[in-house]
């Protein structure tokens, strides 16, 4: 009699815990459902293509990584070969994207913000490289930088106005070449971000550094 009661107690306990199985199944299904929603909502075709092209492949016994930005970098190196050989442009690909740095003398006359014909040809080459993979919709930031020599003209009371105007001129040219305006940004930094020091430890101007600090920087990124 006692054993039946014990067995009966065990059966009742098992029956009381059967709802846990149903509950755990329901929670599992809900988690799977929400995971599927998140995956679908975050699908990005361009990013997926980028991931696929970024996968490593063994070519000719050497491992290499190919990405859309790396392809553009190769095109830019080729299209701007003459300018690179003349030291007018530097092209770097890092983890954040492509950074092009142009000597201002190749784009503008001193104290002006109107693109020279040579400057238009250079920016056109950048546009050509972007259009090869235009469906990736890269962002393009244009930065204007000056040296520390003051300017005070009716149009440009300071280097701030000059640096912004030069960057804006490049952005407007990109738009004329078919780059969507919502992918572009123009910024002016005057002489606040030099690549080389403006002055030495005694506060004297380093004249030979001025040309390097007068530049237009174009950043291309996802």
Secondary structure, 3 states (H helix, E strand, C coil): CHHHHHHHHHHHHHHHHHHHHHHHHHHHHHHHHHHHHHHHHCCCHHHHHHHHHHCCEEECCEEECCCHHHHHHHHHHHHCHHHHHCCCEEEEEECCEEEEEEEHHHCCCCCCCCCCHHHHHHHHHHHHHHHHCHHHCCEEEEEEECCCCCCCCCCCCCHHHHHHHHHHHHHHHHHHCCCCHHHEEEEECCCCCCCCCCECCCCCECHHHHHHHCEEEEEEEC
